[in-house]
């Protein structure tokens, strides 16, 4: 059962601290979202001014791969030391990474800064999951998860335009510096509230166990990196062995870090983890490449390219809010509907490869996929945390978020490989994009077929999201 319980929640001190804590958790999501979207906007200018085009892709990959290692590391620290220490360290490392990138004299130093930022940001979300599990009763958790998801909306809407304006007026370094006040505000709100006795570590995991998991995480990141390098290599005799080696290393490490039965998507937590991988991979398989199609096929401006996919961020938040207010909804049914909407969005949005298809229609159809992600994410997050035994919610949180990172990383690598092949003139960009979109649709079909295996902990109460009466109270 989830660690969060009524006995904890009746303490007045806990109730008083939950408000600032909830705001701090949402703000942490907001600062990560703003940093990611703003830096992606500014990075072309950074690369141009520092002459770092050859390191452009590596700068993006460094953040993601460091994120994977951090997710696993912090999961063990939460269980052994409590969430406050890893949260403080993560915020500190994130700040250091921002400063390194802001003063970077070369692209290599920017890459180092992004690496440190990735380590820092990777520790924030598992902490949020564990804290929600310990500080809020099960019937309240969906509402808090919906708030945390909503932290992505505002940055998705304003960060690209604001970062572009700041880059033009103050220079690209200001983009990194501008995130620091958000880090300070997050620390001021969240860290004092994490002194609560309910958040003290239990020492559940030994240092040897944590070190073993960290080693597996490093191997997983190395495997994903090797796979991406091999897939995008123009030399087949080098690319194929490197990619195969990456798969071998990555899969073995992933199975060690995941719950038992994940490869078979066994009923319960294993199915949740597998479905999260499929959902994030399918979503990214389209979301990352629609702006490219808008640019190369439709000749759209940079502003329009970003606008085409912004709606999905909004509907993702709407979906999270809707499902958090629905009484007695089962996570497997909500996930099934979510996969159906994602698949419908993928199919209809794939028309973007047709130059005569209107981009406003693409905006509308991709909103369906965002809505599906919102309906899927909150119930699976709540259901996953019900499987956390006391003192083990850090590892469960890291497993769920690791699934998201793997889904994003794998489809980014595979999709990037098809585009790289098209860039070398082997086939057209439209063919590459259709391949990506088709793969994404297949993943939604598989996810929809496996969704019925999603289960919360074997308790009727644990499988229910909050009722209207509980929400009102």
N, C-alpha and C positions, 0 to 999 in steps of 0.2 A: 504494500500500500504506500501511497505518497507520504512523505515525511511530514508535510503540513498537517496540522490537526487543531481541533477546537481548543485543546488545552493551551496551546501556544497563543491562539488568537484572542483569548479572553483576557490576557494581560494588558493593562492599560498602557504600559510603556510601549508595548509592541504596536498597539493601535495608533499611538501618537506618532510613531516613527514611520509607519507604513506610507503615509502621504508623501513626505519628502523622498522616501526611498523609491516609490513608484515613479515620481517625477524624474529622479536621477537615472533610473533604468531606461525610461523613455528617452531622456536626453542623451544617454550613452549611445543608443541606437541612432539618434539624430546626428550626432557628431561623426559616427562611422559612415553613415549614408552621405552626409555632406562632404566628408573628406574623399570618399570614393568617387562620387560624381563630379566634384569640383576638380580633383586632380586629373581625371580622365579628360576633362575639358581643357585644362591648362597644359597637359603633357606634350601635345604637339609643339607648342611654343617653347617649352623647356628643351625639348630635343633639338629644335631648330637653333636656338641660341647657344646651346652647349655642344652642338655638333655630335649628338648622340643617337642618331637614327639606328645605328647598329645595335644599340642597347634598349631600344624602345620596347620590344616585346619582352625582353628579360626583366625590365623594370616592372612591368605588369605582373609577370609570372612570379617574381620574387615575393611580392606582397601575398599572393594566394598561397604559395607553398609554405611560407613562414607562418601563415595563418593556420595551416593544417597542423603543424608541429605544436603551435601554441594552444590550440583547442584541446589536444590530448594532454599536454603538460598541466594546464590549468585544471582540467577535470580531476586529476589525481590530487592536486593541491587543495581543491575545495573540500574533498572528503577528509583529508588528513589535517589540514590547518584551518578550515573554514574559508568563506568566500572573501573576507575583507582584505587579507594580505595579498592574494593573487589579483584582486581587483585594483588595489593600490599600485602594485607593481606593473600591471598592464597599462593603467593610465599613465604612469611615469614613463614607461618605454614608448608608448604612443607619442607622448610629448617630445621625448628625445628624438624620435624619428622625424617628427615634424621640423624640429630645429635643424637637424642634420640636412634635410632636404632644402630648407629655406636658405641656408648659407652655402649650399653646394657649389664648388667652383667647376665641377665637371659632372658628366652624366654618371660616371662610376659612383660618385658620392651620392647623387640622387638615388641611384639603385640601392646603396647602403641604407639611406634614409627610409626608403620604401620597405626594405627588408625589416628594419626595426619597427616601423609602423605596423607591418603585418603581424609581427610577434605580439605587439601590444593590443591591437584590435581583436586578435583571435581569442584573447582571454576574457573579453567583456561579455560576450553573449552566453557562454556556459555559466558564468556567474549569475547572469540574469535568470536563467532557467532554474538554477538551484535555489536562488533566493525566493523566487515566486513559489516554488514548491514547498519551501519551509515556512514562509511568512503568510501565505494566503491559503485558506481552506480550498479543497478541491472544487467546490461549486463556485468559487470566485476566480479561479485561475484563468479561465478562458477570457474573462474581461480584461485582466492584466496583460495577458499575451496579445490581445487585440490592440491594446494601447501601445505596447512595444512595437508591434508591426506598423502601427500608424506613424511611428517615428521616422519611417522611410518616406512618407508622402511629401512633406514640405521640402526636404532637400531635393527630391526628385523633380519638383516643380521649379524651384528657384535657383538651385546650385549651378546648373549649367550656365544660365544667363548671368548670374552674379559673378561666377568665376571668370567668365569671358570678359565682363566689364572690368573686373579687378586686374586681370592680366593686361588689358589694354591701357588702363589708367595708372596703376601702381606697379605693374610688373608681376611676373609669375610667382616670385617669392612670397608676395603678399597672400597668395592663396593658401600656402601652408601655414603662415603665421596666423591667419584669420580663424583657424580651427582651435587654437590654443585657449581662448576664453571659454569655449564650450567644454573643454577638458577640465578647466578649473571649476566651472559651475557644476559639472557632474560630480567631481570629487567632493565639493562642499555639501552637496545634497545627499549623496549616497553613502559615503564612508562613515560619517557619524552614526547613521541609522544601522549600519552593519555591526555595531558593537553589541547588538541584541544577543542574549544567551542562546536563542534558538539557532544562531548562525555560527556557533563555535564548532570547530572541527572535531571529528570523532577519532581520528587516527586509524580509520578503517583500512586505508591502504598503506603498506609499508614503503619505505624508500626504495627497496629493491623492486617492488612491483611497479612503482612509478617510473623508475629508470628503465625497466623493461618496456613499458608502454611508450615512453619517449623515444627509445631506440626504434621501435616499430613505426612510430610516427615519422621519424626521419627517413626510414626506408620507404614508407608510403609516399612521402613528398618526392623523394629521389625517383621512385618508380613513375610517378605521374609526370615529373619533369622529363625523364628519359623518353616516355611515350610521346610527349608533345614534340620533343626535338626530333625523334625518329620519324614521326608522321609528316613533319614539315620539311624534312631533308629532301633535297633535289637529287641526291645520289642514292639510288635504290639499294645497292649492296651495303650501304652504311645504314640507311634509314630503317630498313626492315629488321636487322638484328638489334639495333638500339631500341626500337619500339617493342620488339618481342621481349627483350630483357626487362624493359620498363614494366610491361604487363606482368611478367613472372614475379618481379620483386614487389610490385605494388599490390597485386592480388593476395599474395601470402601475408603481407603486413596488414592489409585491410581486414582479412578474416580474423587475424589475431586481435585487432582492435574493436571488432564489431561483436554484437551479441551472438550467442550460439544459434545456428540455423539460418543466418542471414542470407547465405547463398541460395537456400531453398525458400526463402521468404516464409519461414514457419510462422504459425499463428502467434500473434502477440507483438512483442517489441521488435523481433527480427523483421516482421512484415512492415512495421512502421518505418524502420530504417531503410529497407529496400524501396518502399514507395516514395520516401523523401528523395532518395537518389534519382529515381525515375522522373519525379515531378520537376525537380530543379534542373535536371539535364534537358528535359523536353522544353521547359520554359526558356532556358538560355539558348537552346538550339535555334530559337526563332528571334528572341528579344535582342540578341547581340548582332544579328545580321539584317534586321529590317532597316536600320539606319543606313547600312551599306547599300542595300537595294534602293533606298530612296535617293541616295547620292548618285550611284553609278548608273542606275536604270532610269530613274525619273528626273535626274538633274536637280534635285531639291537643294535648298540652302541648308546650312548647318542648323539653323533654327528650326526649320521644318523637319529635318532628320530627327532631332530630339523630340519634337512635339508628337511625332507619330507613335512613339512608345510611351509617352508620359501617362496617357490614360490608364494603362495597365497598372501603374503604381497606385493610382487613385482607387481603381476598382478592387485591387488586392486589399487595400485597407477597408473598403466597404464590405467585401466578403468576410473579412475577419470580424467586423463589427456585427454583421448579420448573424453569423453562426454563434457568436458569443452570447447572443440574446435569445437564441432558440432553446426552448426547454427540451430536455431529454433527447437531444439529438445524439445518435450513435456515431462514433468516429469513422467506422467503416463505411456507413452510408454517406456521410458528408464527403469522405475522400472519393467515393465512387462518383458522386455528382461533380466534385472538383475535377477529376480526371476527364470526365465527359466534356466539361466546359473548356478545359485546356485543349483537348483534342479538337473540339469544334473551332476554337480560336486559331489553332495551328493550321487547319485545313483552309479556313476562309482567309486567313492572313497570307497564306502562300501565294495568293493572287498578286502580291506585290511584285513578283517577277515579271508581270505583264505591264509594259510601259503605259498602256492605255487605261489601266485600272486606277481609279482615283485614290489618292493618299488619304483623304478623309474617311473613306470606307475602310482602309487598313487600320486607321486609328480606332474606329468603332469595333471592328472584329477582334483586334488584339485586346480590347477591354474585356472581352469574354474570358480570355486566358487569365488575365489578372484576377478577375472575379473567382475563377476556379482555384487559383493558388490561395486566395484568402480563405475560401471555404475548406480547403484541405489542410492548411498549415496549422491553424489554431487547434482544431480537434486532435490532430496527430501529436502536437506538442503536449497538450494536456494528457492525452492517453499515454504517451511515452513516459512522462514523469510519474504516473501511477505505478510504474514498474520499479521505481527506485526504492530499494530498502533503506531504512534509516542509515545515514552515513555513506550512502552510495549514489546520491543524486548528482554529484559532480561528474562521475563517469558516464551516467546515463545522458546527462546534458551534453557532454562532449561527443558521445556516439551519435546523437541526433544531429548536432550541428556539423559534425564531421561528414555525415551523409550529404548534407547540403553542399558543403565545400567540394566533395568528390563529384557530385553531379554537375556543379558549375565548371569545375576544372576539366573533367573528361569531355563534356560537350564543347567547351571552349577550344580544347585541343583538337578534337576531331573536326569541328566546324572550321577552325582556322586552317587545318590541313587541306580541306577541299578548296578553300579560297586561295591558298597558296598555290595549289595545282593549277587553278584557273588563271592565276596571275602569271604563271609560267607559260601560258598559252596552250596547255594540254587540252582544256575544254573551256566552255564559256562560263562566265560568272553566273548566269541564270541556271545552268546545269548544276553548278556547285551548290547554289542556294536551294534548289529543289531537292538535292540530295540531303542537305541538312534538315530541311523542313520534313521530308519523308521520314528520316530517322527519328525526328522529334515526335511525329505522329505515332510511329510504331511503339515508342516508349510510353506514350499515353495509353495505348491499347493494352500493353502489358500491365501497366499500373492499374488500369481499370479492372483487369481480370484478377489482380492480386489484392485489390483493396478490401475484399470481403474478409481477408485474413487479419486485418487490423483489429486488435483488441486492446482495451485497457486492462488493468489488473482485474482478476476474476472477482469482481464485486459489482453488483448492480449500481451502487451509488457511484463508483469510480467511473462507470461508463457514461454517466450523464453529465452534460454541460449545465451551466446554471439556469435555473428557472427564473421567470420574471419576478416572482416573489422574492427570491434570494437576491436578485439584482437590485430590487427596490430597497431592500433592507441594507 
